[in-house]
Amino acid sequence: MTCEVPLTSEQCLFATEHHGLVYSFLYANDLPIDEFYDVVIFGYLRAVSRYFNEPELQQYSFTTIAWRRMLACISDHRRKQRRPKHNADVISLHVGPSEDSLPLEETIAAPNPLMRQLEEQLLLHELAKRVSKQQMNIVHLKFCGYNNRDIARRQNTTMKRVQELLEEVRTALREICCEE
């Protein structure tokens, strides 16, 4: 994106005097003001700037320069709107994919606290098989809200060792979660 130079006071005055061209353009092209004003106004302001900064353009009417610039902005806008990312299919949780199917929100199970607790216990049980007793003690202390410094003091070890042991626990957890 190019860096735009602000209009001079003379250019601002000129832009204000001819601002009606924007509305004339929108009206002549049957474009809704609330939807397209923001699209064309920047083209209009660029036309003002170019009209003053490029003397060869002054052989033409300012209206011609402004309309051409605003047409280019409309063309650019429509081309961008046709891009695939602007036309992606929208999937709603509240509406089913077909008329006779349930909405997605009705097919997703609500969170069950008992099931979550069971899953956590099973995960901790599996973790206990893979790591040392000291690492499980550190996990328990972490779960209780202790920071690494406090854990190191309670375990009579260094903070660096606590961090190493926790990294080994994380690795074990990743392996458990990636297994099928």
C-alpha positions in Angstrom: 0.0 0.0 0.0 1.4 3.4 -0.9 1.8 6.1 1.6 -0.6 8.9 0.9 0.4 12.5 1.4 -2.3 14.6 3.2 -4.1 17.2 1.1 -2.9 20.7 1.3 -5.3 23.4 2.6 -5.8 24.5 -1.0 -6.6 20.9 -2.1 -9.0 20.5 0.9 -10.9 23.6 -0.1 -11.1 22.4 -3.7 -12.3 19.0 -2.5 -14.9 20.6 -0.3 -16.2 22.8 -3.2 -16.5 19.8 -5.5 -17.7 17.2 -3.0 -21.1 17.1 -4.7 -19.4 15.1 -7.5 -19.2 12.1 -5.2 -23.0 12.1 -4.7 -23.6 12.8 -8.4 -21.4 9.8 -9.3 -23.2 7.5 -6.8 -26.6 8.6 -8.0 -25.7 8.3 -11.7 -24.4 4.8 -11.2 -27.3 3.7 -9.0 -25.0 2.9 -6.1 -26.4 3.1 -2.6 -24.6 5.8 -0.6 -24.4 3.9 2.6 -22.6 1.0 0.8 -20.4 2.7 -1.7 -19.5 6.2 -0.3 -16.5 4.7 1.6 -15.4 2.9 -1.6 -15.4 6.0 -3.9 -14.4 8.8 -1.5 -10.8 7.7 -1.4 -10.7 7.7 -5.2 -12.2 11.2 -5.3 -9.5 12.4 -2.8 -6.8 10.8 -4.9 -8.2 12.6 -7.9 -8.0 15.9 -6.1 -4.4 15.3 -5.2 -3.4 14.1 -8.7 -5.2 17.0 -10.3 -3.1 19.5 -8.3 0.2 17.5 -8.4 0.2 16.4 -12.1 -0.2 19.5 -14.3 -0.8 17.5 -17.4 -4.1 16.4 -16.0 -5.4 20.0 -15.8 -6.0 19.9 -19.6 -9.1 17.8 -18.7 -12.1 18.7 -16.6 -11.7 17.8 -12.9 -15.1 16.0 -13.2 -13.6 13.7 -15.8 -10.5 12.9 -13.6 -12.6 12.3 -10.5 -15.2 10.1 -12.2 -12.5 8.0 -13.8 -10.8 7.5 -10.4 -14.1 6.7 -8.7 -15.0 4.2 -11.5 -11.6 2.5 -10.9 -12.3 2.2 -7.2 -15.7 0.6 -7.9 -14.0 -1.8 -10.3 -11.4 -2.7 -7.8 -14.0 -3.2 -5.1 -16.1 -5.5 -7.2 -13.0 -7.5 -8.3 -12.1 -8.0 -4.6 -15.6 -9.0 -3.7 -15.5 -11.8 -6.4 -12.4 -13.4 -4.8 -13.0 -16.8 -3.2 -12.3 -15.6 0.3 -15.2 -13.2 0.0 -17.6 -15.9 -1.2 -16.9 -18.8 1.1 -19.8 -21.0 2.2 -21.1 -20.0 5.6 -21.9 -22.7 8.0 -24.2 -21.9 10.9 -24.5 -23.7 14.2 -28.1 -22.7 14.3 -29.3 -24.0 10.9 -28.9 -27.6 9.7 -26.9 -28.3 6.5 -30.1 -29.6 4.8 -33.8 -29.0 5.4 -34.4 -32.4 7.1 -31.3 -32.4 9.4 -30.7 -31.0 12.9 -28.7 -27.9 13.5 -25.1 -28.5 14.5 -25.7 -26.9 17.9 -28.2 -29.7 18.7 -25.8 -32.5 17.7 -22.9 -31.3 19.8 -23.0 -32.8 23.3 -23.0 -30.4 26.2 -19.9 -30.5 28.5 -20.3 -33.0 31.2 -18.3 -32.2 34.4 -18.2 -35.8 35.5 -16.9 -37.0 32.2 -14.3 -34.3 32.2 -13.2 -35.3 35.7 -13.0 -38.9 34.6 -10.9 -38.0 31.6 -8.5 -35.9 33.8 -8.1 -38.8 36.2 -7.4 -41.3 33.3 -4.9 -38.8 31.9 -3.1 -38.5 35.3 -3.1 -42.2 35.7 -1.5 -42.7 32.3 1.0 -39.9 33.1 1.9 -41.6 36.4 2.9 -44.7 34.4 5.4 -42.7 32.3 7.1 -40.2 34.7 8.9 -40.4 38.0 7.3 -40.0 41.5 9.2 -36.7 41.8 7.7 -35.4 38.6 4.2 -36.4 39.7 4.8 -34.6 43.0 5.8 -31.5 41.0 2.6 -31.8 38.8 0.5 -32.0 42.0 2.2 -28.9 43.4 1.7 -27.1 40.1 -1.9 -28.1 40.1 -2.2 -26.6 43.7 -0.9 -23.3 42.4 2.7 -23.3 43.5 5.2 -21.5 41.3 8.6 -23.1 40.2 10.5 -21.3 42.9 8.3 -22.6 45.7 8.3 -26.1 44.1 12.1 -26.1 44.0 12.3 -25.1 47.7 9.8 -27.9 48.7 11.6 -30.5 46.6 15.1 -29.4 47.7 16.3 -28.9 44.1 17.0 -26.0 41.8 14.5 -24.1 39.7 16.3 -25.2 36.6 15.8 -28.9 37.6 12.1 -28.2 38.2 11.8 -26.7 34.7 13.6 -29.7 33.2 11.3 -32.2 35.0 8.2 -30.2 33.9 9.4 -30.2 30.3 9.8 -34.0 30.5 6.2 -34.2 31.8 5.0 -32.0 28.9 6.7 -34.3 26.5 5.1 -37.3 28.1 1.7 -35.5 27.9 2.1 -34.7 24.3 2.9 -38.4 23.6 -0.2 -39.5 25.5 -2.4 -37.1 23.7 -1.0 -38.0 20.2 -1.5 -41.7 20.7 -4.7 -43.3 19.4 
